[in-house]
Every structure is written in C-alpha cells, then in structure tokens.
Amino acid sequence: MEDSGEQPGPQPPHPGDHRIRDGDYVVLKREDVFKAVQVQRRKKVTFEKQWFYLDNVIGHSYGTTFEVTNGGSLQPKKKKEEPTSETKEAGTDNRNIIDDGKSQKLTQDDIKALKDKGIKGEEIVQQLIENSTTFRDKTEFAQDKYIKKKKKKYEAIITVVKPSTRILSVMYYAREPGKINHMRYDTLAQMLTLGNIRAGNKMIVMETCAGLVLGAMMERMGGFGSIIQLYPGGGPVRAATACFGFPESFLSGLYEFPLNKVDSLLNGTFSAEMLSSEPKDSASVEESNGTLEEKQASEQENEDSMAEASESSPPEEQETMEIVSQDLEYKEPKERGSRKDYIQEKQKRQEEQRKRQLEAAALLSERNADGLIVASRFHPTPLLLSLLDFVAPSRPFVAYCQYKEPLLECYTKLRERGGVINLRLSETWLRNYQVLPDRSHPKLLMSGGGGYLLSGFTVAMDNLRADLSLKSNASTLELHKTEEPAAKKRKCPESDS
C-alpha cells in the first residue's frame, strides 16, 4: 500500500463530537421516518405534522430521545420502567370483536380538549385504553398493536441521531427515491464493497444521486486519499453530502472536474484556458448545500411583500417611498465599495475553483486511479468506455443503473473493447423481517427492486494489437470450420448405405 502524502491527514476528533453543537447536521427519527436538518437556534422545524425548535438539543448526546411540549420546545424523555409483575387481562381470540366504531367512548372533541389542556400524549393513550369497551377482549398481541398505533398518533417523541451512510440512504430511499435514481441502501453497500473503497485510495466518481454516493465514499475513506468527482452541467450537486457534516479536513482531498472536458483531456488538447473561458456560476455552491431554493423563496417573499406594500400604501406614503429611493441613489457611490468587494470575492472563489479543477486534471492525467464508481441517470456505456482510461490496471470499477438493459449493452461493449475481466451483472434481493416474541415473520411489503450493478476489474492493454491479430486468425479458422461440416453431412448417408 502506497503512502499518499499529498494531502494533510484529517484532524483528530473533537472531544465533544459525541454531543450536539450549534450548526451541526443531525437526523431526526420518529419510528421509521427520518429527516436531516441543521441545528440552528430559534429555527422552526416541521417533522411529521409537528413543529418545534431545536434549541434544547444543543449539548445533549446523539441518540437522546426528546418529547415535544407546549410552545414547540423539546424536553428529554425520561425512561420509565414498565411493571412486569402485573398480568394483563386479555382475551383468547378476536372473533367476537366487531369494528362498528362504537367501542371508543371518547370523541374527537374530547381528545382535542385534552390536547388543549396540555395533557401529554402518554396520558391521552391511557385514557383511550380505559374508555375502550373492547380493549380487554383483545388478545395480548392485539393490545400491543393497539397501544403502538395510538402512541404513534398522539405521542410526539423524536430521537436525534448522528448522520451516517445507512441512515441517509434509508431516508432518501423512503422520502425521495427519484433524487438518488431509486438506489436502495443495500445496493449502495454493494457498490462500496465491490469498488474497494478504503482510506488512501485515489477514486473517480461520476454520480447524479444528490451527492449520496460521494458522501458514502468520503465517510468510508475517512479523509485519507483523494476523490475526483466528475459533474455534468454547471456544477456538482452535493445536497446529501452536506447532510453528513464532514469537517474541513475531509474536503481537502475532494476535487471536481467538468464532464464535458474529459474528451479533451483524453485527446491531450486540454488547457487551462478552456476552464477560464467558461466561468462557473457561484450559485452552484449554494445549490449544492441546498440553500439556493430557500434564498430564492425568501427573496420572492420579500419582493411580494414590497409589492403589496407599494400597492396598498396611500399617495403620501408613496411620496415618502420615492424620496427614500432618491436618497438611495445618492448613497450608491458609498455602496459601490461593498459591491466591488463582492465582485472581488466572487472572482477569488472562481480562481480558487479553477486551481482545484487544474489539480483534478493533473490527477486524472496520471491515469493511475484506484477505482471508478458510476451511478448516474445517463447511459453508462459512453461513461465507462471513456473513464476507464484513467484507471490503473488491476483496479475495480462499478456502474449502477436503475434498469438492466443499459448495463447489458455496456457489458457487451466492454467485452468487445477488452481490457476488463471478471465482468459481473448483479441484482440484490432484499426482504425485511419482523422479529418479535412468537411473531417473527417476513413483512408483507417489500421492495420490488433496488437497481443493478455491473462490476469488474481492469487489465493492461499493451498487447492489444497482438490480441487483434489472434482474433483475426481465429475468425478465419472459424470460417474454415463452418465450411467443413456441410461436406461431412453429405457423406453421412453414403456411409450408412
């Protein structure tokens, strides 16, 4: 294993990393539902029809369970020991229970009144149990199921967990599978294993999965090594990567390079002027962090409010607004300095980005990458055929696609091209199980498919011409062989007679 001393190693973990701090990215968990948010003071968060503030989670450990109280504040939930000595009164079966909607004495108005009084969800569930005429007739399993259902509806309990590849992949696959090309979490795990992602590697990734694959690779590499991300369009989208909350040391080994410049890099016609001729919009960085839409929405709201104020204001107020606008015109020379600073800062960011892209081009030109990962909405064949030239021999590559037909075509093209071995097209089958005492069984609902993977290894192609000549000789021999059986078939009847 070669020691890559190009990038500085990651900083040691902060002693308070196990505790939640202001500005950290966390994942809210309620039952099997997840949501990634950033901890900010006095910022209202809506999750599962509940709104609250995250001020009180700061300073607590990850994995702490909170309860939503009045006013949207979160309070740590105290664990209560359930009495095990008491025997529950339960029926033998549910055959005599009729679901006619009359078994519950409490009405919706009564439940709403209890909520308005500030009664906790746990007490509401207890009153529902006491006012149910059929609860004691149900079996013990049916009672547990009833309590679990009511707790989910009336108890606002939220657990704050630390982001990880598994949690974020489960969250995206359940909430927004289209953004990650319907890549299931077990398929992502197979990609990381087949691609041999480990610390110290020099990896190439081309993905359009909102940065989830990139974040998974960065987490597994731990800040050691380098990753070159190829992106289509104006800039890379890293919304899911931002949810991991990586430190700055992890970003030192992350490079980016535009996909439309790969052909010029392969042909040897790439130059630094090609990057400067197409300045990249700085808004892509904001878009990658998922803040662009929020800024546009806030600006739109400000514009709408200003428009409503101007329409509803009387003539006197309009005159004062005109005077203010005139005063702003006189203040323009003073504000030119700030605008000039903004332009200089923007140019500085673009220059730094251009330097990073030149460094990525230099890394790609070495053509000694340790692996290639492709997981995009584009056809994988042209991507693999061009990007495999940057990978060193005896290195793995993995391509993901939601459908198998493009990968079948890619499989055929790679066999014709050569330079690869151990090609394998696979699909993982996943089924979740419920594991409970006397109730363990496969779940009724399961995923229909999580995508397909094409994996293999690269080999050296120095003797390509010799291989082609051997193939041509073999093809001539095959032609001669195909002509021989025709004559033999004619002689077969003569020998029988």
C-alpha positions as CSV (number, residue, x, y, z in Angstrom):
1,M,0.0,0.0,0.0
2,E,1.5,3.3,-1.1
3,D,1.6,6.2,1.3
4,S,-0.1,9.2,-0.2
5,G,1.5,12.2,1.5
6,E,-0.1,14.8,-0.8
7,Q,-2.9,15.9,1.4
8,P,-2.7,16.6,5.1
9,G,-4.4,13.9,7.3
10,P,-7.7,14.6,9.0
11,Q,-7.7,16.4,12.3
12,P,-8.2,14.4,15.4
13,P,-11.9,14.2,16.5
14,H,-13.1,17.0,18.8
15,P,-13.6,15.8,22.4
16,G,-17.3,17.0,22.2
17,D,-18.1,15.2,18.9
18,H,-20.5,12.9,20.7
19,R,-22.6,15.9,21.7
20,I,-24.8,18.1,19.5
21,R,-23.5,21.5,18.8
22,D,-25.0,24.6,17.1
23,G,-24.6,24.3,13.4
24,D,-24.3,20.5,13.3
25,Y,-26.2,18.4,10.8
26,V,-28.4,15.9,12.6
27,V,-31.1,13.4,11.6
28,L,-34.5,13.4,13.3
29,K,-36.0,9.9,13.8
30,R,-39.6,9.0,14.7
31,E,-40.4,5.4,14.3
32,D,-39.1,4.5,10.8
33,V,-39.2,8.0,9.4
34,F,-36.1,10.2,9.1
35,K,-35.4,13.8,8.3
36,A,-32.0,15.6,8.0
37,V,-31.8,19.1,9.4
38,Q,-29.2,21.6,10.6
39,V,-29.3,22.6,14.2
40,Q,-29.9,26.4,14.4
41,R,-31.3,28.4,17.3
42,R,-34.8,29.7,17.0
43,K,-35.4,28.0,13.7
44,K,-38.8,26.3,13.4
45,V,-38.6,22.7,12.2
46,T,-41.7,20.8,10.9
47,F,-41.5,17.0,11.1
48,E,-44.4,14.5,10.9
49,K,-47.0,17.2,11.3
50,Q,-45.2,18.6,14.4
51,W,-43.4,21.9,14.7
52,F,-40.7,22.6,17.3
53,Y,-37.4,24.3,17.9
54,L,-34.0,22.6,18.2
55,D,-32.5,24.9,20.8
56,N,-32.8,22.4,23.7
57,V,-31.0,19.6,21.8
58,I,-27.7,21.5,21.9
59,G,-25.3,20.0,24.5
60,H,-27.1,16.6,24.6
61,S,-25.6,13.4,23.3
62,Y,-26.5,11.9,20.0
63,G,-29.3,9.2,20.3
64,T,-31.2,11.2,23.0
65,T,-35.0,10.9,22.8
66,F,-37.0,14.1,23.2
67,E,-40.7,14.9,23.7
68,V,-42.4,17.8,22.1
69,T,-44.0,20.0,24.7
70,N,-46.2,23.2,24.6
71,G,-44.6,26.0,22.7
72,G,-42.6,23.8,20.4
73,S,-39.8,23.1,22.9
74,L,-38.1,19.7,23.2
75,Q,-37.5,18.1,26.6
76,P,-35.5,14.9,27.2
77,K,-37.8,12.0,27.8
78,K,-37.3,10.1,31.0
79,K,-37.3,6.3,30.7
80,K,-40.0,4.7,32.8
81,E,-39.7,1.1,34.0
82,E,-42.7,-0.8,33.0
83,P,-44.1,-3.2,35.7
84,T,-43.5,-6.8,34.6
85,S,-45.2,-8.5,37.6
86,E,-48.7,-7.4,36.7
87,T,-50.6,-9.8,34.5
88,K,-52.5,-8.2,31.6
89,E,-56.2,-9.0,31.2
90,A,-56.6,-10.2,27.7
91,G,-58.9,-12.4,25.6
92,T,-58.2,-15.6,23.9
93,D,-59.1,-14.5,20.3
94,N,-60.7,-11.6,18.4
95,R,-63.5,-13.4,16.7
96,N,-66.3,-11.7,18.8
97,I,-65.0,-8.1,18.4
98,I,-66.9,-6.1,15.8
99,D,-65.4,-3.0,14.3
100,D,-68.5,-0.8,14.3
101,G,-66.8,2.4,15.6
102,K,-68.8,2.5,18.8
103,S,-66.2,0.8,21.1
104,Q,-64.5,4.1,22.0
105,K,-66.4,6.4,24.3
106,L,-64.1,9.4,23.8
107,T,-65.0,11.6,20.8
108,Q,-62.6,13.7,18.7
109,D,-63.8,16.8,20.6
110,D,-62.9,15.2,23.9
111,I,-59.4,14.3,22.6
112,K,-59.0,17.8,21.3
113,A,-60.0,19.3,24.6
114,L,-57.4,17.1,26.3
115,K,-54.7,18.4,24.0
116,D,-55.7,22.0,24.6
117,K,-55.4,21.4,28.3
118,G,-51.7,20.4,27.8
119,I,-52.1,16.8,28.7
120,K,-49.2,14.7,27.4
121,G,-49.7,12.0,24.7
122,E,-49.0,9.2,27.1
123,E,-51.9,10.2,29.3
124,I,-54.2,10.5,26.3
125,V,-53.3,7.0,25.2
126,Q,-54.0,5.7,28.7
127,Q,-57.5,7.4,28.7
128,L,-58.2,5.9,25.3
129,I,-57.4,2.4,26.7
130,E,-59.6,3.0,29.7
131,N,-62.6,4.2,27.6
132,S,-62.3,1.4,25.1
133,T,-65.0,-1.3,25.6
134,T,-63.2,-3.9,23.5
135,F,-59.6,-3.5,24.7
136,R,-59.8,-6.2,27.4
137,D,-61.4,-8.6,25.0
138,K,-58.5,-8.4,22.5
139,T,-55.6,-10.8,22.6
140,E,-52.3,-9.7,24.1
141,F,-50.7,-9.2,20.7
142,A,-53.7,-7.1,19.5
143,Q,-53.4,-5.0,22.6
144,D,-49.8,-4.3,22.0
145,K,-50.6,-3.4,18.4
146,Y,-53.4,-1.0,19.5
147,I,-51.1,0.7,22.0
148,K,-48.3,1.1,19.5
149,K,-50.7,2.6,17.0
150,K,-52.1,5.1,19.4
151,K,-48.7,6.1,20.7
152,K,-47.6,6.8,17.1
153,K,-50.6,9.1,16.7
154,Y,-50.6,11.0,19.9
155,E,-47.1,10.8,21.4
156,A,-44.7,13.3,19.8
157,I,-41.4,11.5,20.6
158,I,-38.3,12.3,18.5
159,T,-34.8,10.9,18.6
160,V,-31.8,12.9,17.4
161,V,-29.2,10.6,15.7
162,K,-25.9,11.3,14.0
163,P,-25.9,11.2,10.2
164,S,-24.4,8.1,8.5
165,T,-24.5,6.4,5.1
166,R,-27.0,3.9,6.2
167,I,-29.4,6.4,7.8
168,L,-29.2,8.9,5.0
169,S,-29.6,6.2,2.3
170,V,-32.7,4.8,4.1
171,M,-34.1,8.4,4.4
172,Y,-33.6,9.2,0.7
173,Y,-35.0,5.9,-0.5
174,A,-38.1,6.3,1.6
175,R,-38.8,10.0,1.1
176,E,-37.2,11.0,-2.3
177,P,-36.1,7.9,-4.2
178,G,-36.1,9.7,-7.5
179,K,-33.3,12.0,-6.4
180,I,-30.9,9.0,-5.9
181,N,-32.1,7.2,-9.0
182,H,-34.0,4.6,-6.9
183,M,-30.8,3.3,-5.4
184,R,-31.6,1.1,-2.4
185,Y,-29.3,1.1,0.7
186,D,-28.2,-2.5,0.2
187,T,-27.2,-1.7,-3.4
188,L,-25.1,1.3,-2.2
189,A,-23.4,-1.1,0.3
190,Q,-22.6,-3.5,-2.5
191,M,-21.1,-0.6,-4.6
192,L,-18.8,0.4,-1.8
193,T,-17.6,-3.2,-1.3
194,L,-17.2,-4.1,-5.0
195,G,-15.4,-0.7,-5.6
196,N,-12.9,-1.5,-2.7
197,I,-13.4,2.0,-1.2
198,R,-10.9,2.4,1.6
199,A,-8.6,5.0,3.1
200,G,-5.7,6.2,0.9
201,N,-7.3,5.4,-2.4
202,K,-7.5,7.7,-5.4
203,M,-11.0,7.3,-6.7
204,I,-13.0,8.7,-9.6
205,V,-16.8,9.1,-9.2
206,M,-19.4,10.2,-11.6
207,E,-22.8,10.3,-9.9
208,T,-26.2,12.2,-10.1
209,C,-27.6,10.9,-6.7
210,A,-27.6,14.3,-4.9
211,G,-24.1,13.5,-3.6
212,L,-25.1,10.5,-1.6
213,V,-22.6,8.2,-3.2
214,L,-19.9,10.8,-2.9
215,G,-20.7,11.2,0.8
216,A,-20.6,7.5,1.4
217,M,-17.2,7.2,-0.2
218,M,-15.9,10.2,1.9
219,E,-17.2,8.6,5.1
220,R,-15.5,5.2,4.3
221,M,-12.2,6.8,3.3
222,G,-12.1,8.9,6.5
223,G,-10.4,11.9,5.0
224,F,-7.4,10.0,3.7
225,G,-6.8,9.8,-0.1
226,S,-8.4,11.8,-2.9
227,I,-11.7,11.7,-4.8
228,I,-12.2,13.3,-8.2
229,Q,-15.9,14.0,-8.9
230,L,-16.9,14.4,-12.5
231,Y,-20.1,16.5,-12.8
232,P,-22.4,17.4,-15.7
233,G,-23.9,20.9,-16.2
234,G,-22.9,24.0,-14.3
235,G,-21.6,22.4,-11.1
236,P,-21.8,19.4,-8.8
237,V,-24.9,18.9,-6.6
238,R,-23.9,17.9,-3.1
239,A,-27.1,18.3,-1.0
240,A,-26.8,14.8,0.5
241,T,-23.0,15.3,1.0
242,A,-23.7,18.4,3.1
243,C,-26.0,16.4,5.4
244,F,-23.0,14.2,6.5
245,G,-21.5,17.3,8.2
246,F,-17.9,16.5,7.3
247,P,-15.1,18.6,8.7
248,E,-13.0,20.9,6.5
249,S,-10.1,18.4,6.6
250,F,-12.3,15.9,4.6
251,L,-12.8,18.4,1.8
252,S,-9.1,18.9,1.2
253,G,-8.9,15.7,-0.8
254,L,-12.1,16.3,-2.8
255,Y,-11.7,17.6,-6.4
256,E,-14.1,18.3,-9.1
257,F,-13.8,18.3,-12.9
258,P,-16.4,19.1,-15.6
259,L,-17.6,16.0,-17.6
260,N,-17.6,17.9,-20.9
261,K,-13.8,18.4,-20.7
262,V,-13.0,14.7,-20.3
263,D,-12.6,14.1,-24.1
264,S,-10.1,17.0,-24.5
265,L,-8.2,15.5,-21.5
266,L,-8.1,12.1,-23.2
267,N,-7.0,13.6,-26.6
268,G,-4.3,15.7,-25.0
269,T,-5.9,19.0,-26.1
270,F,-6.9,20.2,-22.7
271,S,-5.5,23.5,-21.5
272,A,-6.1,25.9,-18.6
273,E,-7.8,28.4,-20.9
274,M,-10.6,26.0,-21.5
275,L,-11.7,26.4,-17.9
276,S,-11.3,30.1,-17.8
277,S,-13.4,30.5,-21.0
278,E,-16.4,29.1,-19.2
279,P,-16.6,30.8,-15.8
280,K,-18.7,28.8,-13.4
281,D,-21.6,30.5,-11.6
282,S,-21.0,30.7,-7.9
283,A,-24.6,29.9,-7.2
284,S,-23.9,26.2,-7.8
285,V,-22.1,26.1,-4.5
286,E,-25.2,27.4,-2.7
287,E,-27.3,25.0,-4.7
288,S,-25.1,22.1,-3.6
289,N,-25.7,22.9,0.0
290,G,-29.5,23.1,-0.5
291,T,-29.7,26.8,0.4
292,L,-30.4,28.2,-3.1
293,E,-34.1,27.4,-3.1
294,E,-34.5,28.9,0.4
295,K,-32.8,32.1,-0.6
296,Q,-34.9,32.4,-3.7
297,A,-38.1,31.8,-1.7
298,S,-37.1,34.4,0.9
299,E,-36.3,36.9,-1.8
300,Q,-39.5,36.2,-3.6
301,E,-41.4,36.7,-0.3
302,N,-39.6,40.0,0.3
303,E,-40.4,41.1,-3.3
304,D,-44.1,40.2,-2.9
305,S,-44.4,42.0,0.5
306,M,-42.7,45.1,-1.0
307,A,-45.1,44.9,-4.0
308,E,-48.2,44.6,-1.7
309,A,-46.9,47.4,0.5
310,S,-46.5,49.7,-2.6
311,E,-49.9,48.9,-3.9
312,S,-51.7,49.3,-0.6
313,S,-49.9,52.5,0.6
314,P,-51.7,55.8,0.2
315,P,-50.3,58.6,-2.0
316,E,-48.5,60.3,0.9
317,E,-46.6,57.1,1.7
318,Q,-45.7,56.6,-1.9
319,E,-44.2,60.1,-2.0
320,T,-42.1,59.2,1.1
321,M,-41.0,56.0,-0.6
322,E,-40.0,58.0,-3.7
323,I,-37.9,60.3,-1.5
324,V,-36.2,57.3,0.1
325,S,-35.5,55.9,-3.3
326,Q,-33.9,59.2,-4.3
327,D,-31.8,59.1,-1.2
328,L,-30.6,55.6,-2.1
329,E,-29.4,57.0,-5.4
330,Y,-27.2,59.4,-3.6
331,K,-25.9,56.5,-1.5
332,E,-24.9,54.5,-4.5
333,P,-21.3,55.8,-4.5
334,K,-20.9,54.7,-0.9
335,E,-22.3,51.2,-1.7
336,R,-20.0,50.8,-4.7
337,G,-17.2,49.8,-2.3
338,S,-19.2,46.9,-0.9
339,R,-20.3,45.8,-4.4
340,K,-16.7,45.9,-5.5
341,D,-15.7,43.8,-2.6
342,Y,-18.4,41.3,-3.5
343,I,-17.1,41.1,-7.1
344,Q,-13.6,40.6,-5.9
345,E,-14.6,37.9,-3.5
346,K,-16.6,36.2,-6.3
347,Q,-13.5,36.3,-8.6
348,K,-11.3,35.0,-5.8
349,R,-13.7,32.0,-5.4
350,Q,-13.7,31.3,-9.1
351,E,-9.9,31.5,-9.2
352,E,-9.6,29.0,-6.3
353,Q,-12.2,26.7,-8.0
354,R,-10.2,26.9,-11.3
355,K,-7.0,26.0,-9.4
356,R,-8.8,23.0,-7.9
357,Q,-10.0,21.9,-11.3
358,L,-6.5,22.2,-12.7
359,E,-5.3,20.0,-9.9
360,A,-8.0,17.5,-10.7
361,A,-7.0,17.5,-14.4
362,A,-3.4,16.8,-13.3
363,L,-4.5,13.9,-11.1
364,L,-6.6,12.4,-14.0
365,S,-3.8,12.8,-16.4
366,E,-1.7,10.5,-14.4
367,R,-4.1,7.7,-15.3
368,N,-3.4,5.7,-12.1
369,A,-6.8,5.9,-10.3
370,D,-7.5,3.1,-7.8
371,G,-11.1,2.7,-8.8
372,L,-14.1,4.1,-10.7
373,I,-17.7,4.5,-9.5
374,V,-20.5,5.4,-11.9
375,A,-24.1,6.0,-10.6
376,S,-25.9,8.5,-12.8
377,R,-29.1,8.9,-14.8
378,F,-27.1,8.9,-18.0
379,H,-26.4,5.8,-20.1
380,P,-23.4,4.0,-18.5
381,T,-21.7,2.8,-21.8
382,P,-20.1,6.0,-23.0
383,L,-19.2,7.0,-19.5
384,L,-17.4,3.7,-18.7
385,L,-15.7,3.5,-22.1
386,S,-14.1,6.9,-21.7
387,L,-13.4,7.0,-17.9
388,L,-11.8,3.5,-17.7
389,D,-8.7,5.0,-19.5
390,F,-8.0,7.0,-16.3
391,V,-8.0,3.8,-14.1
392,A,-4.8,1.8,-13.4
393,P,-4.7,-1.9,-14.3
394,S,-5.9,-4.5,-11.7
395,R,-8.4,-2.0,-10.2
396,P,-12.1,-2.4,-9.7
397,F,-14.9,-0.4,-11.3
398,V,-18.7,-0.4,-10.6
399,A,-21.5,1.0,-12.6
400,Y,-25.1,1.4,-11.3
401,C,-28.3,1.7,-13.2
402,Q,-31.9,1.5,-12.3
403,Y,-32.6,-0.8,-15.3
404,K,-30.6,-3.8,-16.5
405,E,-30.9,-3.2,-20.3
406,P,-28.3,-0.3,-20.4
407,L,-25.9,-2.4,-18.3
408,L,-26.4,-5.4,-20.7
409,E,-25.4,-3.2,-23.6
410,C,-22.5,-1.9,-21.6
411,Y,-21.5,-5.5,-20.7
412,T,-21.4,-6.3,-24.5
413,K,-19.4,-3.2,-25.4
414,L,-16.8,-3.8,-22.7
415,R,-16.3,-7.4,-23.8
416,E,-15.7,-6.2,-27.4
417,R,-13.3,-3.5,-26.2
418,G,-11.3,-5.7,-23.9
419,G,-9.1,-4.5,-21.1
420,V,-11.5,-5.8,-18.4
421,I,-12.0,-9.1,-16.7
422,N,-14.5,-10.7,-14.2
423,L,-17.4,-8.7,-15.6
424,R,-20.5,-9.4,-13.5
425,L,-24.0,-8.1,-13.7
426,S,-25.9,-8.5,-10.4
427,E,-29.0,-7.5,-8.5
428,T,-29.5,-7.9,-4.8
429,W,-32.8,-9.2,-3.3
430,L,-33.9,-7.7,0.0
431,R,-36.7,-8.7,2.4
432,N,-37.3,-7.2,5.8
433,Y,-38.3,-9.4,8.7
434,Q,-40.3,-8.6,11.8
435,V,-38.6,-10.1,14.8
436,L,-40.8,-10.2,17.9
437,P,-41.5,-12.9,20.5
438,D,-43.8,-15.5,18.9
439,R,-44.4,-13.1,16.0
440,S,-41.3,-13.3,13.8
441,H,-42.2,-13.4,10.1
442,P,-41.3,-11.7,6.8
443,K,-43.0,-8.3,6.4
444,L,-45.9,-8.2,3.9
445,L,-44.5,-5.2,2.0
446,M,-41.1,-5.5,0.4
447,S,-39.1,-3.6,-2.2
448,G,-39.6,-4.6,-5.8
449,G,-36.1,-3.7,-6.9
450,G,-33.1,-1.6,-5.9
451,G,-31.2,-1.3,-9.2
452,Y,-28.5,-3.3,-10.9
453,L,-24.7,-3.3,-10.7
454,L,-22.1,-4.0,-13.3
455,S,-18.7,-4.7,-11.8
456,G,-15.3,-5.8,-13.0
457,F,-11.5,-5.3,-12.9
458,T,-9.3,-3.5,-15.4
459,V,-6.2,-5.2,-17.0
460,A,-3.3,-3.9,-19.1
461,M,-4.0,-3.5,-22.8
462,D,-0.3,-3.3,-24.0
463,N,-0.7,-6.4,-26.3
464,L,-3.9,-5.2,-27.9
465,R,-2.7,-5.4,-31.5
466,A,-1.4,-8.9,-30.9
467,D,-4.8,-9.9,-29.5
468,L,-6.5,-8.4,-32.5
469,S,-4.3,-10.4,-34.9
470,L,-5.0,-13.5,-32.9
471,K,-8.7,-12.8,-33.1
472,S,-8.5,-12.3,-36.9
473,N,-6.6,-15.6,-37.3
474,A,-9.2,-17.3,-35.1
475,S,-12.0,-15.8,-37.2
476,T,-10.5,-17.3,-40.4
477,L,-10.2,-20.6,-38.7
478,E,-13.8,-20.4,-37.7
479,L,-14.8,-19.7,-41.3
480,H,-13.0,-22.8,-42.5
481,K,-14.6,-24.8,-39.7
482,T,-18.1,-23.7,-40.7
483,E,-17.5,-24.9,-44.3
484,E,-16.3,-28.4,-43.3
485,P,-19.5,-29.8,-41.7
486,A,-21.5,-29.2,-44.8
487,A,-19.4,-31.7,-46.8
488,K,-19.4,-34.2,-43.9
489,K,-23.2,-34.1,-43.7
490,R,-23.4,-35.2,-47.4
491,K,-21.1,-38.2,-46.7
492,C,-23.1,-39.5,-43.8
493,P,-26.0,-41.1,-45.8
494,E,-23.4,-42.8,-48.2
495,S,-21.6,-44.5,-45.3
496,D,-24.9,-45.8,-43.9
497,S,-25.9,-47.3,-47.3
